[in-house]
Amino acid sequence: MTESIGNSVGSGSRVDKQRILVIGAKGFLGTYAVQAAGDTFDVIRADRKCTGEPGSIELDIADASTVERVFRVIEPDCVLLLAAMSDIDRCERMPEQAFAVNARGAENIANVCARTRARLLFTSTAAVFDGCKDGYREEDAIAPLSVYGKTKAWAEDVVKALIPSAVVIRFALVLGFARKSGTNAMLDSVMGKWKAGEPVSFSTRETRNPIDAASLARLMITMLGDRQVSGLFHVGASDSVSRYELGRRLAARAGVSIDLVQPQGDPPPGRAPRGDNHFLLTEKIQRTFNFKVETCDQVIERCFS
Ligand SMILES: NC(=O)c1ccc[n+]([C@@H]2O[C@H](COP(=O)([O-])OP(=O)(O)OC[C@H]3O[C@@H](n4cnc5c(N)ncnc54)[C@H](OP(=O)(O)O)[C@@H]3O)[C@@H](O)[C@H]2O)c1
């Protein structure tokens, strides 16, 4: 295990701030979360492959003994669990691996958080729903269609059972630029294709209410810092649009020809099943946490500004 936790936190010394372990820090949302956490927390970044930079540590969440060891070394006050097999189609092709990471991995983290009383925020997905309903509240019954959705639903249950005070957030689609390859950021791959003059197909059937990565990261960090907050929350825009409409609006904002946005009706063969309507209703987070929910257009604008 490579570990390099830097002078400020080395040898068991603690700085004034509470310590947060961001797991999956090199991923799309992880990059934003690390930035958002910096003012409030002493941030330690955990990733499957660690290059030894200060403030980082290697951690495979599917390996329970490594999880235990990392928590003994780091002693986090708060944990943001972003690490996952996030590629829905890959999860469908590799269900055992998906379960090992998304379900058992989350269980490993929840177990050690419960034992050490570290505060946990777990990131889940609208894919726990089948997408047959026009708008989902937190209390609605889940019915995941994909392996990915099933692993996340399993993890939600285990997190809630082990740590009643944990925060679980579901979102349907995160927009933003990771500005590096190998993450789950949809905008990077779409813009890369558009810049090369390649058209991109977007589903006309699947509707989603997105949220931008920077706002979501700030929200998660604020929620972790407030120990009064617990339970399940939906986040996303106030309106839901089809992926095709979203593609058209993104192209318009990016100054890309609308000809490079192509409608796609039926999903291509081999794609994991996805619900059509993943519109997460957000009254609860607005009511209990005073979170300002934006429109899809405002979300898009935030990604580019
Ligand atoms: N982005 C979205 O639209 C969206 C929507 C709904 C929910 N979510 C959820 O939000 C969270 C963050 O997603 P994201 O978009 O930031 O995904 P991402 O870019 O794929 O980041 C996930 C990170 O997890 C790491 N990881 C994978 N397996 C691991 C393991 N066994 N141990 C430790 N780290 C591991 C990945 O590292 P490697 O690159 O080394 O595999 C990657 O850095 C995930 O839980 C995802 O399910 C995302």
Ligand as a Chemical Component Dictionary entry (heavy atoms), coordinates in Angstrom:
data_LIG
# 
_chem_comp.id                   LIG 
_chem_comp.type                 NON-POLYMER 
_chem_comp.pdbx_formal_charge   0 
_chem_comp.three_letter_code    LIG 
# 
loop_
_chem_comp_atom.comp_id 
_chem_comp_atom.atom_id 
_chem_comp_atom.alt_atom_id 
_chem_comp_atom.type_symbol 
_chem_comp_atom.charge 
_chem_comp_atom.model_Cartn_x 
_chem_comp_atom.model_Cartn_y 
_chem_comp_atom.model_Cartn_z 
_chem_comp_atom.pdbx_ordinal 
LIG N1  N1  N 0  -21.459 11.157 -12.454 1  
LIG C1  C1  C 0  -22.759 10.914 -12.404 2  
LIG O1  O1  O 0  -23.542 11.370 -13.268 3  
LIG C2  C2  C 0  -23.332 10.113 -11.253 4  
LIG C3  C3  C 0  -24.724 9.943  -11.179 5  
LIG C4  C4  C 0  -25.264 9.228  -10.101 6  
LIG C5  C5  C 0  -24.428 8.714  -9.118  7  
LIG N2  N2  N 1  -23.063 8.873  -9.217  8  
LIG C6  C6  C 0  -22.236 8.323  -8.159  9  
LIG O2  O2  O 0  -21.359 9.331  -7.675  10 
LIG C7  C7  C 0  -20.109 8.763  -7.248  11 
LIG C8  C8  C 0  -18.957 9.458  -7.934  12 
LIG O3  O3  O 0  -19.103 9.264  -9.336  13 
LIG P1  P1  P 0  -18.109 9.884  -10.416 14 
LIG O4  O4  O 0  -18.974 10.378 -11.510 15 
LIG O5  O5  O -1 -17.117 10.791 -9.768  16 
LIG O6  O6  O 0  -17.400 8.541  -10.906 17 
LIG P2  P2  P 0  -15.880 8.263  -11.386 18 
LIG O7  O7  O 0  -15.342 9.437  -12.139 19 
LIG O8  O8  O 0  -15.914 6.946  -12.076 20 
LIG O9  O9  O 0  -15.113 8.141  -10.016 21 
LIG C9  C9  C 0  -15.196 6.973  -9.229  22 
LIG C10 C10 C 0  -13.849 6.738  -8.602  23 
LIG O10 O10 O 0  -13.934 5.532  -7.821  24 
LIG C11 C11 C 0  -12.716 4.848  -7.970  25 
LIG N3  N3  N 0  -12.838 3.429  -7.651  26 
LIG C12 C12 C 0  -13.397 2.438  -8.388  27 
LIG N4  N4  N 0  -13.300 1.262  -7.757  28 
LIG C13 C13 C 0  -12.634 1.504  -6.592  29 
LIG C14 C14 C 0  -12.220 0.696  -5.504  30 
LIG N5  N5  N 0  -12.440 -0.621 -5.484  31 
LIG N6  N6  N 0  -11.582 1.291  -4.460  32 
LIG C15 C15 C 0  -11.334 2.615  -4.467  33 
LIG N7  N7  N 0  -11.682 3.434  -5.474  34 
LIG C16 C16 C 0  -12.345 2.891  -6.524  35 
LIG C17 C17 C 0  -12.344 5.062  -9.422  36 
LIG O11 O11 O 0  -10.978 4.792  -9.594  37 
LIG P3  P3  P 0  -10.436 4.030  -10.903 38 
LIG O12 O12 O 0  -10.483 5.069  -11.991 39 
LIG O13 O13 O 0  -9.090  3.607  -10.497 40 
LIG O14 O14 O 0  -11.381 2.888  -11.160 41 
LIG C18 C18 C 0  -12.720 6.529  -9.618  42 
LIG O15 O15 O 0  -11.637 7.366  -9.297  43 
LIG C19 C19 C 0  -20.221 7.279  -7.563  44 
LIG O16 O16 O 0  -20.612 6.598  -6.406  45 
LIG C20 C20 C 0  -21.319 7.192  -8.616  46 
LIG O17 O17 O 0  -21.975 5.946  -8.586  47 
LIG C21 C21 C 0  -22.515 9.556  -10.266 48 
# 
loop_
_chem_comp_bond.comp_id 
_chem_comp_bond.atom_id_1 
_chem_comp_bond.atom_id_2 
_chem_comp_bond.value_order 
_chem_comp_bond.pdbx_ordinal 
LIG N1  C1  SING 1  
LIG C1  O1  DOUB 2  
LIG C1  C2  SING 3  
LIG C2  C3  SING 4  
LIG C2  C21 DOUB 5  
LIG C3  C4  DOUB 6  
LIG C4  C5  SING 7  
LIG C5  N2  DOUB 8  
LIG N2  C6  SING 9  
LIG N2  C21 SING 10 
LIG C6  O2  SING 11 
LIG C6  C20 SING 12 
LIG O2  C7  SING 13 
LIG C7  C8  SING 14 
LIG C7  C19 SING 15 
LIG C8  O3  SING 16 
LIG O3  P1  SING 17 
LIG P1  O4  DOUB 18 
LIG P1  O5  SING 19 
LIG P1  O6  SING 20 
LIG O6  P2  SING 21 
LIG P2  O7  DOUB 22 
LIG P2  O8  SING 23 
LIG P2  O9  SING 24 
LIG O9  C9  SING 25 
LIG C9  C10 SING 26 
LIG C10 O10 SING 27 
LIG C10 C18 SING 28 
LIG O10 C11 SING 29 
LIG C11 N3  SING 30 
LIG C11 C17 SING 31 
LIG N3  C12 SING 32 
LIG N3  C16 SING 33 
LIG C12 N4  DOUB 34 
LIG N4  C13 SING 35 
LIG C13 C14 SING 36 
LIG C13 C16 DOUB 37 
LIG C14 N5  SING 38 
LIG C14 N6  DOUB 39 
LIG N6  C15 SING 40 
LIG C15 N7  DOUB 41 
LIG N7  C16 SING 42 
LIG C17 O11 SING 43 
LIG C17 C18 SING 44 
LIG O11 P3  SING 45 
LIG P3  O12 DOUB 46 
LIG P3  O13 SING 47 
LIG P3  O14 SING 48 
LIG C18 O15 SING 49 
LIG C19 O16 SING 50 
LIG C19 C20 SING 51 
LIG C20 O17 SING 52 
# 
